[in-house]
Amino acid sequence: MTTSRTVRIGSSHGLHARPAKLFAQAAKDAGVPVTIAKDSGKPVNAASILGVIALAIEYGDYVTLTVDGDGADAESVIDTLTELLTTDHDQDAAG
């Protein structure tokens, strides 16, 4: 069973190195296959930092997360990853 959610990117500089690393690590730690796609593009492995960076995701872009897992676990994973994507990780680094 797969669970999908479309999310708007909250980091003011998009998914560059630091937010992409945090996101990819969380996807890897999830223990279930997770993909991320920008708009209607081809999904990539969300646990691959290079794959995530290659999508060139900017602030305000919409991405679709898909988790290949069952029920509550998949919902929990997608909730965690959604929170990472909607948070402005650049706010702490500024100034």
Protein Blocks (a to p, Z undefined) as FASTA:
>chain_A
ZZddddddfbfnljafklmmmmmmmmmmnopacdddehjbccddfklmklmmmnopaehi
acddddddehjlmmmmmmmmmmmmmpcfklmmgZZ
